[in-house]
């Protein structure tokens, strides 16, 4: 008889806690969580004003410098001369320059001319004339000295602007339609909801310690002009057959290294209730969000694990104490609207959307824009989630003169398809996470393609990112370029890109196709994009999009 196996059965390994506060995990499970518990990051403002601005960079506590400063829009920028190969190998203090990036928070995107001039003047006075338009509707400065920060805050706040919670594990800037209140296509003006959330909750310590960043978008425009499918929460204008105009709710979108598209909650919310529902959803993230691993500390992972039905049930039963009104899926646009061009407003005037190259502008240019806009009878502009600028409230007889004046300073209302549809993140010039240069490469690429393929008759989006984090939305572009070091034809390590092809937002939303083992050097980029474009133009069927062609094309044709 064979001996019996007396080995006791293995006990299942207990599942590790994810640091969810609502389940009792209140003790910090990593250094970021410990830092936030040690001191609410919003408190760092007092130390900046009373200590660091007087004693300078070397006096800054490391926990404030690389952590809590972000809650006031401040990141240390990359020290000049450090190549991309050292991004992941050097210690933070080796990468830090003694200057900062600073984001100006513009909830909803709209600015009056006094605000625009103030942003421009701060740039020329304190930021070496840097002022990039970001795809979060912020204006982003570089070369900021901590000794100037209190003065910058005073100047911004005197005109109703702020840098509070522009970064950090908190509710960041709320994207809004740049044409809210004036668009003929608008279902409902969302500005009151954005204003209410900004005034009630931004800076509230009840929401300043989230598991990680929280991105919001609220627009009454049906054209998805705030890219709702890649935000943590989005409210998009929708008409209920019984209750009228209100909002469709989306949750759980986000990109980076684990991209996920937002899911519809299946609920209709009237404008008066948007702040309360927003508070409920951000509270779910605060209480149930995963805090153990930073890589999973986004709302999208909780939504994916729970499912949308459970998420809605928890929202209704634990946070709202009522049922939401059901809503069938509204129509989704083919692609998000960017508002570039000349468009009639609902009051008979016009708005004019203009493109720079990849959002790279300056304080000098913003001041010029203010002068031009005022000379043409308008008092308002708006930033967009597409790195564009829109001039509002232009009388019909002023439109062409305005368009010509803006074109003279490089802002085009009738841009080429390349200039309109190319986007780039900050890149290695300033960002400590970046591996390759992006902004100048994007500008050069646009200029080159305008010469090589000047008559492109359909949009092809080109999004250039300096690292895997997808600040420039590489997975949702027709041509998404993820920066990395690659080998050139001589076997030398150079700046280059992994390619994602055929991504999209809107009706056919999806993530780009990675071409197996295919990399493109920075020097090869213009040739590669031209070759792809000509292949698409030669082989497309009637009405076929670039993404549609990529989906059916042989992989060799995409190399």
C-alpha angles and dihedrals in degrees: 000000000000114000113258119248105247095179106128116237116263116257113234111257109252113250112252117242117252094215095256109168094208089059093052101265098132099144114094114256099193140023094265092055091046091052092053091048092049091059133352103253093228088069091069091082091076091053091049092051098040104032119009097044088056101038099037137223098320091060095061117114109237091232090057095040098054098026126019096035087073092069086067095047097263128133125167108245125229119278110247119255099028109127125221094255089070097049095098098032105053125080117250093253089055091055097044120103117200090249133076143226110228126195122208109214113227107179108203092005100252120130134180118222094258089057092045092050091048091052090050095047092050089052095053094041103042110010106051089252095298119145118149123188107230131205088247092063090252127129109229124207130194135197093042115164114215089227089065097047099092091052091048090051092050092052094047095045092049087067097040100265131120146181093212112136092353085138136011137066094316143083103302128200115321111236113225137176108277088216097048111150096016109054117110089213095052118121096195136354105249098188096101090057093048091048092049094051093045093050097042104038113019106097093016107134089216087074103029095090106060123153088256140327120328120207121201133189128185123178135155090201115104092214096083089241090163095052094240095183093072101043129096088235132007134179112199126186113263137161118232112211092231106023102039129217118011137113141300111217126225127183140182106033125144143132129207116107095332105042120195131173119232119255127223115249088210091232137121118217126190116228094252090060098046094094092051094048090045089052091050094051095046088048090055088053092049094048103033102024119117113259103169099077120034090209089064098036097108130100092242092071093052092048091048093050097043099037123228095274094058091043092055091045093053091047092051099041103036104029111021102027090213142073120264120229114259120241130189116229112282121221114284120216120242090243134355116276117242099187094226112152135033117317134175116240126221090254095055095260123105141242122212122206117201135190131215119186111284093330095291108144136133143232090255090056093048090053089050090050090053091053093047093047093049092048088056095052102259128120101188142065133171137210118223137212087246097064090259136125128227127199112210134204101023118166114235094245090054099050102090094042090051092048091052094047093050091047089057089063094044102266110122128199090186100041127168115265087253095054092045096049107037119098132180136186124226095274132187094320089082111350120097092205096053126105100186141030114263117164100058090037089055092049091049092047092052092049092048096048092047086062098040101041103017097158101053103157101194133047118264111181117216115191119186121198129183096213140005095279095091100221084155094049097245096171093059098048129097086236113021118185120198112195120236140136113272137175119259126212090280094053092253120140110245140159113283147136145254107227127231114187133192103017119152147175125211127038096354096035116173144127125273124263115250112222107229113257090340119142131170125207120226090248091053095049101095092047092047096050091045091050092050092047095050091047090053094046091050097046106032121116123224109302094355115151125222089252090052091052092048091052092060102030122109111255092240090060089058097053 
